[in-house]
Amino acid sequence: MMLEEALSAPDAVARQLAADPLSYARLGQALQEQPPSSVLTIARGSSDHAAHYLAYLVMARLGRLVTSLPMSLITLYQSRIHCEGLLSLAFSQSGQSPDLIAPTEFFRKGGARTVAFVNASGSPLAAAAEHVFELHAGPEKSVAATKSYIAQLVSGARVVAAWQQDDALRAALNVLPIALQQASRLDWSAALPVLQGADRLFVLGRGTGLAVAMEAALKLKETCGIQAEAFSGAEVKHGPMALVRDGYPLLVFAPRGPAQAGLLAIAEEMRSRGGRVLLAAPLGTPGAELPLATTGNEDLDPIALVQSFYPMVEALARARGFNPDVPPNLAKVTKTH
């Protein structure tokens, strides 16, 4: 199921891009006319990684600082956060977790603008938010989310394109399903012999690509039983790289963009320290074993990257003797408070 759902993501993205154009345009126009004084995201797990991607785009393209809400401020500490001028953006596949619903309800009652990106339009989270954007990913049965995560990334980019009124980004989004189809067919099998016996791993990214490095590390944990940790290519130098020696495996994501040169440099440095580096970069990049597809806009390249990663991690899980559809100790819907 995980592989089938991952490979269906381009079609899910095409459905989403054909839906709700006026809703995105209305929100974008409202944010242009009355910009928020503060922006925060509400999410957990894969959804939080999608929120991180949207946050980075908002900060980089629109110059608005975005914070990730510790939900316990509302659910446990009853903090009376000021809502005036606030924009809250909640991400969830099921829309059922109480610690996403409660903050969204609190902020809406306090006068904030509330947005929910959900795959279940009839969910409690959707009911709690003022603006609801359905992912249109269709039912997802595998516990490990794939197509819904990709759909969340796309939804976030659509909001940014509408807010910024960026026609070039909108045009790149419209042809993104073609790039995702190409990405799904790229051969990442070179990673399997390197990672089949691994018990630990660093996944490095930076900028817009850090969100998919975080997602990759989570999937390696839950489907393959590998203690994978995601780090910024800059942050890894502040302590973690002391572990890198004697074949320590690293997965380095280096799509196009301002962060690429530094990531290629850190990949080379990790090799010189004895690390076994698997470099994911566009075709023709020296030292790249895992090819990356490019899209119509480099800010969308991380979406194509994770589309290529998912089939590989599914195959890796099976090679390691795991069932990626049903990871141990996990459920499809997680409810936390």
Order of alpha helices (4+ residues) and beta strands (2+ residues): alpha-alpha-alpha-beta-alpha-beta-alpha-beta-alpha-beta-alpha-beta-alpha-alpha-alpha-alpha-beta-alpha-beta-beta-alpha-beta-beta-alpha
